[in-house]
Amino acid sequence: MTTHTAVRPPPPPTSGSDFARLSKKIADAGLMGRRPGYYTARITAVAALYAGGWTAFVLVGASWWTLAVAAFLALVFGQVALVAHDVAHRQVFRRRKASEISGRIAGNAGIGMGYGWWQDKHTRHHANPNHEELDPDLNPDVLVWSQKQARAAKGLPRLIGRTQAFTFFPLLTLEGFNLHVAGVRALANRSLKNRTLEGTLLIAHFAVYLAALFLVLPPGMAIAFLAVHQCLFGVYLGSIFAPNHKGMPTLTGKDRPDFLRRQVLTSRNVSGGWLTDLALGGLNHQIEHHLFPSMPSPHLRKAKAIVRHYCEELGVDYVETGLITSYRQALTSLHRAGAPLRQARVPVQG
């Protein structure tokens, strides 16, 4: 049973540590300061797109053009999820209560994602990124992330693991549905804070969402809308998070470097301009985000030069690739992890 905790920045670093010296450089550059104007504009824009998408859904009505609206709303739902992410990390509001209220409005009510469940999971990921036993994002529940996991795999992971590099993106079409199911299942966990409120908001979202689909559209068209919307939403979310750690070194057992190296060596940045920042919500600067999770996302690009130069001084590998290269490295790693399962199927020659 997991315990729900807030996503917080790392504890104050030990004086004189490598991370402490980097933190001072970042603080001196003013990069930990709040950006209320930026987040006001961003949240207003995302809310307007959300409202506009559902208005277009009603206006288009019972036409197959509604599937174009479904694709648009899949992108908007992804942007809402990114706003919820920044809120959870206290990038937007200083106070916990404001963060929790906003996070539940965006997550539970806005896109049907269990905010409390996701927050706990994401907190544990940040504490131990790419650690096979401690990072929940590396649980071998569907895919295997290392050859060690492949050798121990049973059931679905054993079946899928053989060809998981080829099925990874098709499987992302189910990620939106998985977020909904996981959020509902988490309501049974008594350690989840405010689970009555979270459950009420989730049920309200699903009720309004499904009612809108089946009141405005004929049944077949409503099901098609739901499939396109949720599948593309899952692909978009997976495409945002896959480049960040997949294919980077994994840790096991007591292998726990100091905070700076634990975050830098397991993370990958994705190069690009403002469009990349917009599409990936700033998470293309994954190294900086993991080092300073409460840093407002528009400051991450500015922090990159400081962090990269500092890592070069320390001799710590700092990885940045293009988006396509990051996907290729992630898929190559998945294919390599599944090798023991493919070898197990090779018949022994007499």
C-alpha positions in Angstrom: 0.0 0.0 0.0 1.4 3.4 -1.0 1.2 6.6 0.9 0.1 9.8 -0.8 2.6 12.6 -0.6 3.0 15.9 -2.3 5.5 16.4 -5.1 8.2 18.5 -3.4 11.6 19.8 -4.3 14.5 17.8 -3.0 15.6 18.4 0.7 18.1 21.2 1.3 21.5 20.0 0.0 24.4 19.3 2.3 26.7 22.2 2.5 29.7 21.8 0.2 28.2 19.0 -1.9 28.3 19.2 -5.7 24.6 19.8 -5.8 24.8 22.6 -3.2 27.3 24.5 -5.3 25.1 24.1 -8.4 22.0 25.2 -6.4 23.8 28.4 -5.4 24.7 29.2 -9.1 21.0 28.6 -10.0 19.7 30.7 -7.1 22.2 33.5 -7.9 20.9 33.6 -11.5 17.4 34.1 -10.1 16.0 31.0 -11.8 14.0 29.8 -8.8 11.8 32.8 -8.8 8.0 32.5 -9.4 6.5 33.4 -12.8 2.9 34.4 -12.0 2.4 36.3 -15.3 3.6 33.3 -17.4 1.4 30.8 -15.6 -1.6 33.1 -15.7 -1.3 33.4 -19.5 -0.6 29.7 -20.0 -3.5 28.5 -17.8 -5.8 31.0 -19.4 -4.8 29.8 -22.9 -5.2 26.1 -22.1 -8.6 26.8 -20.5 -9.7 28.7 -23.6 -8.5 25.9 -25.8 -10.4 23.4 -23.6 -13.6 25.4 -23.7 -13.2 26.1 -27.4 -12.7 22.4 -28.2 -15.9 21.4 -26.5 -17.7 24.3 -28.1 -16.5 23.0 -31.5 -17.7 19.5 -30.5 -21.2 20.8 -30.0 -21.2 23.0 -33.1 -19.9 20.3 -35.4 -22.5 17.9 -34.0 -23.3 14.6 -35.7 -20.7 14.8 -38.5 -17.6 12.7 -39.0 -15.6 15.9 -38.8 -16.1 15.4 -35.1 -13.1 13.1 -35.2 -10.9 16.1 -36.0 -12.3 17.7 -32.9 -11.4 14.5 -31.0 -7.8 14.8 -32.2 -7.6 18.5 -31.2 -9.0 17.7 -27.7 -6.4 14.9 -27.3 -3.7 17.6 -27.6 -5.6 19.9 -25.3 -6.0 17.1 -22.7 -2.2 16.6 -22.9 -1.6 20.3 -22.2 -4.0 20.2 -19.2 -2.0 17.2 -17.9 1.2 19.3 -18.3 -0.3 22.2 -16.3 -1.3 19.7 -13.6 2.3 18.5 -13.5 3.7 22.0 -13.0 1.1 22.6 -10.3 2.0 19.5 -8.5 5.6 20.5 -8.4 4.7 23.9 -6.7 5.9 25.7 -9.8 2.7 27.7 -10.0 1.5 28.3 -6.4 3.6 28.6 -3.3 0.9 27.3 -1.0 0.0 23.6 -0.9 -3.7 24.1 -0.6 -3.9 26.2 -3.8 -1.7 23.6 -5.6 -3.9 20.7 -4.5 -7.2 22.5 -5.5 -5.8 23.5 -8.9 -4.3 20.1 -9.5 -7.6 18.3 -8.7 -9.6 20.7 -10.9 -7.2 20.1 -13.8 -6.5 16.4 -13.2 -9.6 14.8 -11.8 -12.3 17.1 -13.1 -10.6 18.3 -16.3 -9.2 15.1 -17.8 -10.3 12.2 -15.6 -6.8 11.6 -14.1 -6.5 10.5 -10.5 -4.4 13.4 -9.3 -3.6 11.9 -5.8 -2.6 8.6 -7.3 -0.4 10.2 -10.0 1.2 12.6 -7.5 2.3 9.8 -5.2 3.6 7.8 -8.2 5.5 10.8 -9.6 7.0 11.7 -6.3 8.6 8.2 -6.0 9.8 8.5 -9.6 11.6 11.7 -8.9 13.2 10.3 -5.7 14.7 7.3 -7.6 14.6 7.8 -11.4 15.3 4.7 -13.4 15.9 2.5 -10.3 14.4 -0.9 -11.1 13.1 -1.6 -7.6 12.2 2.0 -6.5 11.0 3.8 -9.6 7.3 2.9 -10.2 7.7 3.9 -13.9 10.0 0.9 -14.3 7.6 -1.7 -12.9 7.5 -4.7 -15.3 3.7 -4.8 -15.3 3.4 -4.7 -19.1 6.9 -4.1 -20.5 10.3 -5.2 -19.2 12.9 -2.5 -18.8 16.0 -4.7 -18.4 17.2 -8.1 -19.2 17.0 -9.0 -15.5 13.3 -8.2 -15.6 12.9 -10.2 -18.8 14.4 -13.3 -17.3 11.9 -13.1 -14.4 8.9 -12.1 -16.5 5.7 -14.1 -16.6 2.3 -13.6 -18.1 1.7 -10.4 -20.2 5.2 -8.9 -19.9 6.8 -12.2 -21.0 4.4 -12.3 -24.0 4.8 -8.7 -25.0 8.5 -8.4 -24.0 9.7 -10.3 -27.0 8.6 -7.7 -29.5 8.0 -4.7 -27.1 10.1 -2.3 -29.2 7.6 -2.8 -32.1 4.5 -2.6 -29.9 5.6 0.3 -27.7 3.8 3.1 -29.6 0.7 1.0 -30.4 0.5 0.3 -26.7 0.5 4.0 -25.9 -3.0 4.2 -27.4 -4.1 2.5 -24.2 -2.3 4.9 -21.9 -5.2 7.3 -21.6 -7.5 4.5 -20.6 -4.9 3.2 -18.1 -4.7 6.6 -16.4 -8.5 6.6 -15.9 -8.5 3.0 -14.5 -5.5 3.5 -12.3 -7.1 6.7 -10.8 -10.3 4.8 -10.0 -8.5 1.8 -8.6 -6.5 4.1 -6.3 -9.7 5.2 -4.6 -9.7 1.9 -2.8 -6.5 2.8 -1.1 -7.4 4.2 2.4 -4.1 6.1 2.6 -5.1 8.3 -0.4 -5.9 11.8 1.0 -9.3 13.4 0.2 -10.3 10.3 -1.7 -14.0 11.1 -1.4 -13.4 14.5 -3.1 -11.2 12.8 -5.7 -13.7 10.1 -6.4 -16.5 12.6 -6.7 -14.6 14.7 -9.2 -13.6 11.6 -11.3 -17.1 10.3 -11.4 -18.4 13.8 -12.4 -15.9 13.9 -15.2 -16.8 10.5 -16.6 -20.5 11.2 -16.3 -20.4 14.6 -18.1 -17.9 13.3 -20.7 -20.0 10.3 -21.6 -23.3 12.1 -21.4 -22.0 14.8 -23.8 -20.8 12.2 -26.3 -24.0 10.2 -26.4 -26.3 13.2 -26.3 -24.6 15.0 -29.2 -23.6 12.0 -31.3 -25.2 8.8 -32.5 -23.9 5.8 -30.6 -21.4 4.6 -33.3 -20.0 8.0 -33.8 -19.8 8.6 -30.1 -17.7 5.4 -29.6 -15.5 6.4 -32.5 -15.0 9.9 -30.9 -14.1 8.3 -27.6 -11.6 5.9 -29.2 -9.8 8.6 -31.3 -9.8 11.0 -28.4 -8.5 8.7 -25.7 -6.1 6.8 -27.9 -4.4 10.0 -29.3 -4.3 11.4 -25.8 -2.4 8.3 -24.6 0.0 8.5 -27.5 0.6 12.2 -26.9 1.3 11.7 -23.2 3.6 8.7 -23.9 5.5 10.7 -26.5 6.1 13.4 -24.0 7.5 11.2 -21.2 9.2 8.4 -23.2 12.3 10.5 -24.3 13.0 11.5 -20.7 14.5 8.4 -19.2 13.9 5.4 -21.4 17.2 4.1 -22.8 19.2 5.8 -20.1 21.2 3.9 -17.5 19.2 2.0 -14.9 20.0 1.5 -11.2 19.4 -1.6 -9.0 19.8 -2.6 -5.4 21.9 -0.3 -3.3 23.3 1.5 -6.4 22.4 5.1 -5.4 24.8 7.8 -6.5 24.6 11.3 -4.9 21.5 13.4 -5.7 23.1 15.3 -8.6 24.5 12.2 -10.4 21.3 10.2 -9.7 19.3 12.8 -11.5 21.7 13.7 -14.4 22.9 10.3 -15.3 19.4 8.8 -15.6 17.9 11.7 -17.6 18.0 12.8 -21.2 17.3 16.3 -22.6 15.7 16.8 -26.0 17.0 19.6 -28.1 14.7 22.0 -29.9 13.3 25.5 -29.9 10.1 27.1 -28.6 7.8 24.6 -30.4 9.5 21.7 -28.6 9.1 23.5 -25.3 5.4 24.0 -26.1 4.7 20.5 -27.2 6.7 18.8 -24.4 5.7 21.3 -21.7 9.4 22.1 -20.9 10.0 18.5 -20.0 12.5 18.3 -22.8 14.8 20.0 -20.3 14.4 16.8 -18.2 17.8 17.1 -16.5 17.2 20.5 -15.1 13.6 19.6 -14.2 14.8 16.6 -12.1 17.5 18.7 -10.4 15.2 21.6 -9.6 11.6 20.3 -9.9 10.0 23.4 -8.4 11.7 25.6 -11.0 9.1 27.3 -13.3 9.2 25.6 -16.7 10.2 28.8 -18.7 13.4 29.0 -16.6 14.6 25.5 -17.5 16.0 26.5 -20.8 18.0 29.3 -19.1 19.2 26.9 -16.5 20.5 24.4 -19.1 23.7 26.3 -19.9 24.6 26.6 -16.2 23.9 22.9 -15.5 25.6 21.7 -18.6 28.8 23.7 -18.0 28.9 22.5 -14.3 28.5 18.9 -15.3 31.4 19.3 -17.8 33.5 20.7 -14.9 32.6 17.6 -12.8 33.1 15.1 -15.6 29.4 14.0 -15.3 27.8 12.8 -18.6 25.1 15.2 -19.7 23.0 13.7 -22.5 21.0 15.8 -25.0 19.6 14.4 -28.3 17.1 15.3 -30.9 13.5 14.0 -30.4 13.7 11.3 -33.1 17.1 10.1 -31.7 15.6 9.9 -28.2 12.8 7.7 -29.4 15.3 5.5 -31.3 17.4 5.1 -28.2 14.4 4.3 -26.1 13.2 1.6 -28.6 16.7 0.2 -29.0 16.9 -0.2 -25.2 13.5 -1.9 -25.1 14.6 -4.3 -27.8 17.8 -5.1 -26.0 15.9 -5.6 -22.7 13.6 -8.2 -24.3 16.6 -10.3 -25.8 16.4 -13.1 -23.2 12.7 -13.7 -24.1 13.5 -14.0 -27.8 16.4 -16.3 -27.1 14.2 -18.5 -25.0 12.1 -19.2 -28.1 15.0 -20.3 -30.2 14.8 -24.1 -30.5 17.8 -26.1 -29.4 19.6 -27.6 -32.4 20.2 -31.4 -32.3 
